[in-house]
């Protein structure tokens, strides 16, 4: 199932949170082939916290970005081999799983190396014309039996460090180069088998699965020579025995490792640079968890996101430009989000995104859960200031009336209780006040501004004007804004006092007003979206 994040904007307000909850619930009912998860991009403000507590709804998951991480694209069906495992085990894993590299682990499971197809190829290329030898990496007889899928009929398991011979010569010539402890691959040749025992062979491997007669077996038993039956012919048998060497003999040490939470953008260049074009994802104990290859990085499937209550990169989740935006549902102006393919996108001038979502429930003959319905009601009443904002439409009123009946409550009382419960910001710092519901806007020329809004009852907040303006100036300077403004909106009086830091001359000109001590009086102004942002964007 594809995972789709449904998220509103940064510094989320009640409409942003409620819309994420409501639309995720609806999409999961209408589109069972995908999983829609509500998400938020910041801490909830006091008003939204009140609504969540009142409704019993769970806050959406907090996410800081939707950038792809190693764990999102790595293969976690990982095959590993122990450092002392026969090399053939690695080759078998590669063939069976169609992979090009196998991590090698120590006895405690921690990563110590990696074997790639290149390692295997180099093992054969670097062989000399002399007989192969196990002098540097002794091999137990049991490992030879394992790689041959054969059977030991005489002898005990022991370490072999001699050379490997395929006996095709005359018996009289066998003693010229061979030494005690060597491995000798011999066919169905009794005289050669007895001569090998006489020379002190450590192991005799009989090819084609033909068991020698009793005299050979007894002589070998007395001479301390192990006899192994191989079902393979002599040539293949000798090649397979070479694969009995332990993995540590040919592995590359210090392979490239990454952490599951690393961003793929940060590790791509490293993966491309190593010859095996892969990295091993490990945990804090260096235990392999997965493999990420060049192929995984070429065209990774991006995260999917559905945007509600906004359509601007600056207000959206970090990494949205690399994500797959699957839909936009908004009641603001068309922003600067770009998509590579056509998607459903709605920009409908109603008072709240929650209105659009509730309409879609009704259009499909569905009802939201009670907790969701309560959140949607809070969102509509918040964005329309209990249906008093100039952004309010007949559709908003119809949705509120429907939710009143569904929930069995008085919407106006509910809305006023919500605003009164959340209008007290005396415990917040000036910085928290100017940031808790701030939106960034950008012009076509690249100039940026910020407009925050706080709904209050009474003018107590204005007594903190100086520290609020100072916080606005800090915000403006840190982000390179032309100006930063704060709307202090009195929901009872129905007006706004606009505080400004930066180039406030143009702000005052936009409203044909004068600033008195960094404050512009805007009677009747309630809506940032309809009455403030458009005018300020126009003067820029």
C-alpha positions in Angstrom: 0.0 0.0 0.0 1.3 3.4 -0.9 1.7 5.8 2.1 0.4 9.3 1.4 1.0 12.1 3.9 -1.9 14.5 4.2 -0.5 17.8 5.5 -1.3 21.4 5.9 1.1 24.3 6.2 3.9 25.2 8.6 2.8 26.9 11.8 -0.4 25.0 11.5 -3.7 26.6 12.5 -7.0 24.8 13.3 -8.1 24.6 9.7 -4.7 23.1 8.7 -4.8 20.4 11.4 -8.5 19.6 11.0 -8.3 19.4 7.2 -5.4 16.9 7.5 -7.4 14.7 9.9 -10.7 15.0 8.0 -9.4 14.5 4.5 -7.1 11.6 5.4 -10.2 9.9 7.0 -12.3 10.5 3.9 -9.6 9.4 1.4 -9.0 6.2 3.3 -12.8 5.4 2.8 -12.8 6.3 -0.9 -9.4 5.0 -1.9 -8.6 1.7 0.0 -5.7 1.0 -2.3 -3.6 3.7 -0.6 -3.1 4.6 3.0 -3.5 8.3 3.9 -1.9 9.5 7.1 -2.6 13.0 8.6 0.6 14.9 9.4 1.5 18.3 10.8 4.5 20.5 10.3 4.7 22.2 13.7 3.3 22.3 17.2 -0.4 23.0 17.5 -1.5 26.4 18.9 -3.7 26.9 21.9 -6.9 27.1 19.9 -6.1 23.8 18.0 -5.1 22.2 21.2 -8.5 23.1 22.7 -10.3 21.7 19.7 -8.3 18.4 19.8 -9.1 18.0 23.5 -12.8 18.9 23.0 -13.2 16.5 20.0 -11.1 13.7 21.3 -9.2 13.5 18.0 -5.6 12.5 17.9 -3.0 15.1 16.8 -1.5 14.3 13.4 2.0 12.9 13.4 4.6 15.6 13.5 7.0 15.4 10.5 9.9 17.7 9.8 10.5 16.7 6.2 9.5 14.1 3.5 13.0 13.6 2.1 13.9 10.0 1.2 16.1 8.2 3.7 18.2 5.1 3.2 15.6 3.0 5.0 13.0 4.1 2.4 14.8 2.6 -0.6 17.3 0.0 0.8 16.7 -3.8 0.4 16.2 -5.2 3.9 16.0 -8.8 2.7 19.7 -9.0 3.3 21.8 -12.1 2.9 25.0 -12.2 5.0 27.8 -14.8 5.4 30.0 -15.5 8.4 33.7 -14.8 8.1 34.6 -18.6 8.3 31.8 -19.7 5.9 33.0 -21.4 2.7 33.3 -19.0 -0.2 30.9 -21.1 -2.2 28.1 -20.1 0.2 28.5 -16.5 -1.0 28.4 -17.5 -4.7 25.3 -19.5 -4.0 23.6 -16.5 -2.3 24.5 -14.3 -5.2 23.1 -16.7 -7.8 19.9 -17.5 -5.8 19.1 -13.9 -4.8 20.4 -12.2 -8.0 22.7 -9.9 -6.0 26.2 -8.6 -6.6 27.5 -8.4 -3.1 27.2 -10.1 0.3 28.2 -8.6 3.6 30.5 -10.6 5.8 30.0 -10.6 9.5 32.0 -11.6 12.6 30.9 -14.1 15.2 28.9 -11.4 17.0 27.0 -10.5 13.8 28.9 -7.2 13.2 30.0 -6.2 9.7 33.7 -6.8 9.0 33.8 -7.0 5.2 32.1 -7.5 1.9 32.4 -9.9 -1.0 31.4 -8.7 -4.5 31.4 -10.4 -7.9 34.7 -8.5 -8.5 36.3 -10.2 -5.4 35.3 -13.6 -6.8 36.6 -12.7 -10.3 40.0 -11.4 -8.9 40.4 -14.6 -7.0 40.6 -16.6 -10.2 42.5 -14.0 -12.3 45.3 -13.7 -9.8 46.0 -17.5 -9.7 49.4 -18.5 -10.8 50.3 -21.4 -13.0 51.4 -23.3 -9.9 49.1 -25.6 -8.0 46.5 -23.9 -5.8 47.4 -23.9 -2.1 45.6 -23.5 1.2 48.8 -22.6 3.1 47.6 -19.1 3.9 44.0 -20.1 4.7 43.7 -23.7 5.9 40.4 -25.3 5.1 38.6 -28.0 7.2 37.7 -31.2 5.4 34.1 -30.6 6.4 34.1 -27.4 4.3 35.3 -29.3 1.3 32.5 -31.9 1.8 30.0 -29.0 2.1 30.9 -27.2 -1.1 31.0 -30.5 -3.0 27.8 -31.7 -1.5 29.7 -34.9 -1.1 30.4 -37.5 1.6 33.4 -38.3 3.8 33.7 -42.1 3.9 37.1 -42.4 5.7 38.8 -40.1 8.2 38.0 -37.3 10.6 37.5 -33.5 10.1 40.8 -31.7 10.1 42.5 -28.5 8.8 44.2 -28.9 5.4 46.9 -26.5 4.4 48.6 -28.3 1.5 48.3 -27.8 -2.2 45.5 -29.0 -4.5 46.2 -31.5 -7.3 44.1 -33.1 -10.0 45.8 -36.5 -10.7 45.9 -37.3 -14.4 49.6 -38.3 -14.5 51.2 -41.7 -14.4 51.5 -43.2 -11.0 55.3 -43.3 -11.2 55.3 -39.4 -11.6 53.1 -38.6 -8.7 55.8 -38.3 -6.1 57.9 -35.7 -8.0 56.0 -32.5 -6.7 53.4 -33.7 -4.2 53.9 -33.5 -0.5 52.3 -34.9 2.6 49.1 -33.2 3.6 48.1 -32.2 0.0 44.6 -32.6 -1.5 44.4 -35.0 -4.5 41.5 -35.2 -6.8 41.5 -38.7 -8.4 39.1 -40.6 -10.6 38.4 -44.3 -10.5 42.0 -45.3 -10.5 42.9 -47.7 -7.7 46.7 -47.6 -8.2 46.7 -43.8 -8.1 44.6 -43.8 -5.0 47.0 -46.2 -3.2 50.0 -44.2 -4.4 48.4 -40.9 -3.0 47.9 -42.6 0.4 51.5 -43.8 0.3 52.7 -40.2 -0.4 50.8 -39.0 2.7 47.9 -37.2 1.1 45.8 -35.3 3.6 42.6 -35.8 1.6 41.8 -37.8 -1.5 38.7 -36.7 -3.3 37.2 -39.3 -5.5 35.4 -37.8 -8.5 32.1 -38.9 -10.1 30.9 -40.4 -6.8 32.6 -43.7 -7.3 33.6 -45.3 -4.0 37.0 -47.1 -3.9 37.2 -50.7 -2.9 37.8 -52.0 0.6 41.6 -52.2 0.2 41.9 -48.5 -0.6 39.5 -47.6 2.3 41.4 -49.7 4.8 44.8 -48.4 3.6 43.6 -44.8 3.9 42.2 -45.5 7.4 45.6 -46.8 8.6 47.5 -44.0 6.8 45.4 -41.2 8.3 44.2 -40.0 4.9 40.6 -38.8 4.6 38.6 -39.9 1.6 35.8 -37.8 0.3 33.4 -38.8 -2.5 32.4 -36.0 -4.9 29.4 -36.3 -7.3 31.2 -34.0 -9.8 33.8 -34.7 -12.4 37.5 -34.0 -11.6 37.6 -30.6 -13.2 34.5 -29.2 -11.5 35.5 -30.9 -8.2 38.9 -29.1 -8.2 37.2 -25.7 -8.9 34.6 -26.3 -6.1 37.3 -27.3 -3.6 38.9 -23.9 -4.1 35.6 -22.3 -3.0 36.0 -24.0 0.4 38.3 -21.2 1.5 36.8 -19.0 4.3 35.1 -15.8 3.2 37.6 -13.6 5.1 40.3 -14.8 2.7 38.9 -12.8 -0.3 36.6 -10.2 1.2 37.1 -6.4 1.0 37.6 -4.9 4.4 36.1 -1.7 5.6 33.1 -1.6 3.2 31.1 1.6 2.8 28.4 1.8 5.6 25.5 4.2 6.1 22.8 4.6 8.7 19.1 3.9 7.9 18.1 7.5 8.7 20.7 9.1 6.4 19.3 11.1 3.6 19.9 9.5 0.2 21.0 12.8 -1.2 23.9 12.8 1.3 25.1 9.3 0.5 24.6 9.0 -3.3 28.0 10.3 -4.4 29.8 7.9 -2.0 27.8 4.9 -3.3 28.6 5.8 -6.9 32.3 6.1 -6.1 33.0 2.6 -4.6 33.6 -0.1 -7.2 30.8 -2.4 -5.9 28.3 0.6 -6.2 26.6 -0.2 -2.9 26.6 0.6 0.8 25.6 -1.5 3.8 23.1 0.0 6.2 24.1 -0.8 9.7 22.7 -0.2 13.2 24.5 1.3 16.2 26.2 -2.0 16.8 27.4 -2.2 13.2 25.1 -5.1 12.4 23.9 -5.1 8.8 20.2 -4.1 8.3 20.1 -3.7 4.5 21.9 -2.9 1.3 21.4 0.2 -0.9 22.8 0.0 -4.4 23.3 2.3 -7.3 20.1 1.0 -8.9 18.1 1.9 -5.8 19.4 5.5 -6.1 18.9 6.1 -9.8 15.1 6.5 -9.8 13.8 6.0 -6.3 10.1 6.2 -5.8 9.5 9.6 -4.1 7.4 10.1 -1.0 3.7 10.9 -1.7 2.0 13.9 -0.2 -1.4 15.5 -0.4 -1.5 19.2 0.4 -4.4 20.8 2.2 -4.9 24.5 3.1 -1.9 25.7 1.2 -0.1 25.4 -2.1 3.3 27.1 -1.6 6.7 25.6 -1.3 7.6 28.1 1.4 4.7 27.0 3.6 5.0 23.3 2.9 7.0 20.5 4.3 10.8 20.4 3.6 11.5 18.2 0.6 8.1 18.8 -1.0 9.9 19.8 -4.3 11.3 16.2 -4.5 8.1 14.5 -3.4 5.2 13.4 -5.5 2.3 15.7 -4.8 -0.8 13.7 -5.5 -3.5 16.3 -4.8 -4.0 19.9 -3.6 -7.2 21.0 -1.7 -7.1 24.7 -0.8 -9.2 27.8 -0.3 -6.3 30.3 -0.8 -4.7 31.6 -4.0 -2.8 29.3 -6.3 0.8 29.0 -5.1 4.1 27.9 -6.5 3.9 24.2 -6.1 5.1 22.4 -9.3 4.2 18.8 -10.3 5.6 16.6 -13.0 2.2 15.1 -13.9 -1.4 16.3 -13.9 -3.0 16.0 -10.5 -6.4 16.9 -9.0 -6.1 20.5 -7.6 -8.9 22.5 -6.1 -8.7 26.2 -5.2 -12.2 27.1 -4.1 -12.9 30.6 -2.5 -14.7 29.5 0.6 -14.0 30.4 4.2 -12.2 27.2 5.2 -10.6 24.1 3.7 -12.7 22.2 6.2 -15.8 23.4 4.3 -14.6 21.7 1.1 -13.9 18.5 2.9 -17.3 18.3 4.6 -18.9 18.9 1.2 -17.1 15.9 -0.2 -18.2 13.7 2.7 -21.8 14.6 1.9 -21.3 14.3 -1.9 -20.2 10.7 -1.3 -23.0 9.9 1.1 -20.6 9.6 4.1 -20.4 11.1 7.6 -17.2 11.9 9.4 -16.4 10.3 12.7 -17.8 12.5 15.6 -14.3 13.6 16.6 -13.5 14.5 13.0 -16.8 16.3 12.6 -16.0 18.4 15.7 -12.6 19.3 14.4 -14.1 20.3 11.0 -16.6 22.5 12.8 -13.9 24.2 14.9 -11.9 24.8 11.7 -14.7 26.5 9.8 -15.5 28.7 12.8 -11.9 29.5 13.3 -11.2 30.6 9.8 -14.4 32.5 9.5 -14.2 34.0 13.0 -17.6 32.4 13.9 -19.0 33.3 10.5 -18.1 37.0 10.9 -15.2 37.2 8.6 -15.7 38.7 5.1 -14.3 35.4 3.7 -17.5 33.6 4.9 -19.7 32.2 2.2 -23.1 30.6 2.1 -21.4 27.3 1.7 -19.6 27.8 5.0 -22.9 28.6 6.8 -24.5 25.5 5.3 -21.7 23.3 6.5 -21.9 24.8 10.0 -25.7 24.3 10.1 -25.2 20.6 9.0 -22.5 20.0 11.7 -24.7 21.7 14.3 -27.4 19.1 13.6 -25.0 16.2 13.4 -23.2 17.0 16.6 -26.3 18.4 18.5 -24.7 21.7 19.7 -24.9 25.4 19.1 -22.2 26.5 16.7 -22.0 30.1 17.9 -21.6 29.1 21.5 -19.0 26.5 20.5 -17.1 29.0 18.5 -17.1 31.7 21.1 -16.0 29.2 23.8 -13.1 28.2 21.5 -11.9 31.7 20.9 -12.2 32.8 24.5 -10.3 29.7 25.6 -7.5 30.3 23.2 -7.3 34.1 23.1 -5.2 34.4 26.3 -1.6 34.6 25.2 -0.2 36.2 28.4 1.9 33.0 29.0 3.5 33.1 25.6 6.7 34.9 24.8 6.7 37.6 22.2 8.6 35.3 19.9 6.0 32.5 20.3 3.2 35.0 19.6 4.6 36.2 16.3 5.5 32.7 15.1 2.5 30.6 16.2 0.3 31.4 13.2 2.8 33.0 10.7 2.6 32.7 7.0 5.3 33.6 4.5 4.4 35.2 1.1 6.7 35.7 -1.9 6.3 37.9 -4.9 7.3 37.1 -8.5 10.4 39.2 -8.0 11.5 37.1 -5.1 10.8 39.5 -2.3 9.3 37.9 0.8 7.2 39.0 3.7 5.6 37.4 6.8 2.1 38.0 8.2 1.2 36.5 11.6 -2.3 36.7 13.1 -3.6 36.4 16.7 -7.3 36.5 17.5 -8.0 38.1 20.9 -10.7 39.4 23.1 -9.9 42.9 24.2 -6.7 44.9 23.8 -4.5 43.5 26.6 -2.0 42.1 24.0 -1.3 45.5 22.7 0.2 46.5 26.0 3.2 44.3 24.9 3.6 46.2 21.6 7.3 47.1 22.1 8.4 43.5 22.7 6.2 42.2 19.9 7.7 44.7 17.4 11.1 43.7 18.6 10.3 40.0 18.0 8.9 40.9 14.5 12.2 42.7 13.7 14.2 39.7 14.7 12.0 37.4 12.6 12.3 39.8 9.6 16.1 40.1 9.9 16.7 36.3 10.3 14.6 35.5 7.2 15.4 38.4 4.9 11.8 39.7 4.8 11.0 43.2 3.5 8.7 43.4 6.5 7.1 41.2 9.1 3.6 42.0 10.3 1.4 40.8 13.1 -2.4 41.1 13.0 -3.9 41.4 16.5 -7.6 40.8 15.6 -10.3 41.5 18.2 -13.1 39.0 17.4 -15.6 41.0 19.6 -14.9 44.5 18.2 -14.4 43.1 14.7 -11.2 44.9 13.8 -7.4 44.5 13.6 -4.4 46.4 14.9 -1.5 45.7 12.6 2.0 45.7 14.1 4.9 46.0 11.6 8.7 45.8 11.5 10.8 46.7 8.4 9.6 48.7 5.4 6.3 49.7 7.0 5.8 52.6 4.7 4.5 50.4 1.9 2.4 48.5 4.5 0.7 51.8 5.5 0.3 52.8 1.9 -1.4 49.5 1.0 -4.2 50.5 3.5 -4.1 54.2 2.8 -3.4 54.6 6.5 -0.7 55.9 8.8 1.3 53.9 11.3 1.2 55.3 14.8 4.1 53.9 16.9 4.5 50.9 14.6 0.7 50.1 14.8 -1.8 50.6 11.9 -5.5 50.6 13.0 -7.6 48.6 10.6 -11.3 48.7 11.7 -13.4 46.0 10.2 -10.4 44.0 9.0 -10.7 40.3 10.1 -9.2 38.2 7.3 -5.6 37.8 6.5 -6.4 35.8 3.4 -8.9 38.2 1.9 -8.3 41.7 3.4 -4.6 41.9 4.2 -2.3 39.5 2.2 -3.7 40.6 -1.2 -3.2 44.3 -0.5 0.4 43.8 0.7 1.3 41.6 -2.2 -0.1 44.2 -4.5 2.1 47.0 -3.2 5.2 44.7 -3.6 
